[in-house]
Amino acid sequence: MSTFRVHYFQHIVGEGLGSPESWLKRHNATVTVTEFFGLAQGDANITLPHPDEVDLLIIMGGEMSVNDEDLYPWLIAEKLWIRHFIELGKPVVGLCLGGQLIASCLGATVKKNHVKEIGWWPVRSLKVSPSTHDIFPFPESITALSWHGDTFDLPEGALWLASSAACAHQAFQYSARVLGFQFHPEITPKNLKMFLSDNGYDTMTQDGNMNTYIQTPSQMSDVPDETFHPVNQLLESALDFVIRAL
């Protein structure tokens, strides 16, 4: 493969790719993006790349629900495109909303989690039954940044990789080429600052439904830079895993 072509779906203005940027540079990747955040509510007019022009898809997070098709009708086209891309056997990694979008387009239900999960929380691996595919080696335990109110059921045929105390389904693998995460392994200090600014935290907690699994902004931000490294490395391992046969 002479040129490694990576495309990402972005739903939050200014978010970028976070930690994968350095991984993409090392792989000399050509990177393109679909900026869904630039569409007005109700706008279904979105231009998506031809699947033949993409070697790897990364699906970023977002503030909307995958079920908000009335407000964001472009979700319909996005999910159809993801489903087709997966059916072609191409590699996909989904992050938070991205993981939910993968689950949804594979026929699983996305719904409200029993609690919101916001902050740095332990995510633990599960014993995975034998599979015809290689299984992604999720670490026994990792502290990850979560920022969500919804959760996904496991798609039929998916392998359940990880769980947390607040949210059962934290990571899954579908076939040998698709990984979905509920948490944010791409998080960097810059991205976290963005999440906490622009009323992002207030929007997530505005219903007043605070719980044990919602940290304060200072609890999330007052962590050493080393806190970010394990989850960033996990994401790099995930990207290596899904593209290993390219």
C-alpha positions in Angstrom: 0.0 0.0 0.0 1.8 3.1 -1.3 -0.4 5.6 0.6 -2.1 5.0 3.9 -5.4 6.9 3.8 -7.2 7.7 7.0 -10.6 9.4 7.3 -12.2 10.5 10.4 -15.8 11.6 11.3 -15.8 14.6 13.5 -18.8 15.8 15.5 -17.4 18.5 17.8 -15.9 21.7 16.4 -12.2 22.1 17.2 -11.8 18.6 18.6 -9.4 17.3 16.0 -8.0 13.8 16.4 -6.4 14.1 19.8 -3.7 11.6 20.6 -3.8 9.6 17.3 -2.1 12.6 15.5 1.4 11.4 16.4 0.5 7.8 15.4 -0.7 9.0 12.0 2.5 11.0 11.5 4.6 7.9 12.2 2.5 6.0 9.6 2.9 8.8 7.0 -0.9 8.8 6.7 -2.9 11.1 4.4 -5.7 12.3 6.7 -9.1 13.6 5.6 -12.2 14.5 7.6 -16.0 14.8 7.4 -17.0 17.7 9.6 -20.6 16.8 10.7 -20.5 19.7 13.3 -20.7 22.2 10.4 -24.2 21.1 9.5 -27.2 23.0 10.8 -29.9 21.1 12.7 -32.3 19.4 10.2 -29.7 19.4 7.4 -29.3 16.0 5.7 -27.0 17.2 2.9 -23.7 15.6 3.6 -21.0 14.5 1.2 -19.1 11.3 2.3 -16.0 9.8 0.7 -16.1 6.8 -1.5 -15.1 3.7 0.6 -12.5 2.8 -1.9 -10.7 6.0 -1.0 -10.4 5.2 2.7 -8.1 2.6 4.3 -9.0 3.3 8.0 -12.0 5.1 9.5 -11.8 6.7 13.0 -15.2 7.9 14.4 -14.9 10.6 17.0 -17.2 11.5 19.9 -20.1 14.0 19.9 -22.7 15.7 22.1 -25.7 14.2 20.3 -27.3 10.8 20.6 -27.2 8.3 17.8 -31.0 8.3 18.1 -31.4 12.0 17.3 -32.1 11.4 13.6 -35.0 13.9 13.6 -32.6 16.7 14.8 -29.6 15.5 12.8 -30.9 13.6 9.8 -27.3 13.2 8.5 -26.9 10.5 11.2 -28.9 8.2 8.8 -26.4 8.6 6.0 -23.5 8.3 8.5 -24.7 5.0 9.9 -25.4 3.6 6.5 -21.9 4.5 5.4 -20.3 3.0 8.5 -22.3 -0.2 8.0 -21.2 -0.5 4.4 -17.6 0.2 5.2 -17.6 -2.6 7.9 -19.3 -5.0 5.4 -16.4 -4.4 3.1 -14.1 -5.7 5.7 -12.3 -2.4 6.3 -10.9 -1.3 9.7 -12.8 1.0 12.0 -12.2 2.4 15.5 -15.0 4.2 17.3 -14.6 6.5 20.3 -17.5 7.2 22.7 -20.2 8.4 20.3 -18.2 6.6 17.6 -18.5 3.3 19.5 -22.2 3.9 19.9 -22.6 4.6 16.1 -20.8 1.3 15.3 -23.1 -0.5 17.6 -26.2 1.2 16.2 -25.3 0.6 12.6 -24.8 -3.1 13.4 -28.3 -3.4 14.8 -27.7 -2.9 18.5 -29.8 -0.6 20.7 -28.2 2.7 22.1 -30.0 4.0 25.2 -29.6 6.0 28.3 -27.1 4.5 30.8 -28.5 4.1 34.3 -26.1 6.8 35.4 -24.0 9.4 33.6 -20.3 8.6 33.8 -18.0 11.6 33.7 -14.4 11.5 34.8 -11.4 9.3 35.3 -12.6 5.8 36.2 -11.1 2.3 36.1 -12.1 0.2 33.1 -11.4 -3.6 33.5 -11.0 -6.3 30.9 -13.3 -9.3 30.7 -12.5 -12.9 30.0 -13.4 -13.3 26.3 -14.6 -16.7 25.0 -12.6 -18.3 22.3 -13.1 -16.7 18.9 -12.3 -17.5 15.3 -10.6 -14.0 15.2 -7.6 -12.8 17.1 -8.8 -11.0 20.2 -7.7 -7.4 21.0 -5.6 -7.6 24.2 -7.4 -5.2 26.4 -5.3 -4.5 29.6 -6.5 -6.0 32.8 -7.3 -2.5 34.2 -6.8 1.0 32.9 -7.9 4.4 34.1 -9.8 6.1 31.3 -11.7 9.4 30.8 -15.4 8.8 30.4 -17.9 11.5 29.3 -21.3 10.0 28.4 -24.9 9.5 29.4 -25.8 6.9 26.8 -24.7 3.3 26.4 -24.9 0.6 23.8 -26.0 -3.0 23.8 -23.5 -5.4 22.2 -24.1 -6.0 18.5 -24.8 -9.6 17.6 -21.5 -11.4 17.1 -19.5 -8.9 18.9 -16.9 -9.8 21.6 -17.4 -8.0 24.9 -13.9 -6.7 26.0 -14.2 -4.4 29.0 -16.5 -3.0 31.6 -16.6 -0.3 34.4 -18.6 0.0 37.6 -20.8 2.7 36.1 -21.2 1.2 32.5 -21.2 -2.4 31.6 -20.2 -2.1 27.9 -17.0 -0.1 27.7 -15.3 -1.9 24.7 -16.2 -4.4 22.1 -14.7 -6.0 19.0 -16.6 -6.9 15.9 -14.9 -9.2 13.4 -11.2 -8.8 13.2 -11.3 -5.2 12.0 -13.6 -3.2 14.2 -13.2 -1.9 17.8 -15.6 0.3 19.7 -14.9 2.2 22.9 -17.3 3.9 25.2 -14.6 6.0 26.9 -12.2 8.5 25.3 -8.8 6.9 24.7 -7.9 9.8 22.4 -8.1 12.3 25.3 -5.2 14.8 25.7 -4.8 17.7 28.1 -5.8 20.0 25.3 -8.9 18.0 24.4 -10.0 17.7 28.1 -9.7 21.5 28.5 -12.0 21.8 25.5 -14.5 19.4 27.0 -14.5 21.4 30.2 -14.9 24.8 28.4 -17.7 26.2 26.4 -20.3 24.9 28.9 -19.6 21.3 28.0 -19.6 20.2 31.6 -22.6 22.3 32.5 -24.5 20.8 29.5 -23.8 17.3 30.6 -24.8 17.9 34.2 -27.6 20.5 33.7 -30.4 18.0 34.6 -29.0 18.0 38.2 -28.8 14.3 38.2 -25.4 14.1 39.9 -24.1 10.8 41.0 -21.0 9.0 42.3 -19.6 8.7 38.8 -19.5 12.4 38.0 -16.3 14.1 38.9 -15.8 17.8 39.3 -13.9 19.7 36.6 -11.0 20.2 39.0 -10.9 16.4 39.7 -10.6 15.7 36.0 -8.1 18.4 35.1 -5.8 18.3 38.2 -4.1 15.1 37.0 -0.5 14.7 35.9 0.2 14.3 32.2 1.2 10.7 32.8 -2.5 9.9 33.4 -3.2 10.3 29.7 -0.4 8.1 28.4 -1.8 4.6 29.1 -5.1 5.3 27.4 -3.3 7.0 24.5 -1.1 3.9 24.1 -4.2 1.7 24.3 -5.7 3.6 21.3 -2.4 3.2 19.3 -2.5 -0.5 20.0 -6.1 -0.6 18.8 -5.2 1.2 15.6 -2.3 -1.2 15.0 -4.6 -4.1 15.7 -7.3 -3.2 13.2 -4.9 -2.4 10.4 -2.5 -5.3 10.9 -3.5 -7.1 7.8 -3.4 -4.1 5.4 
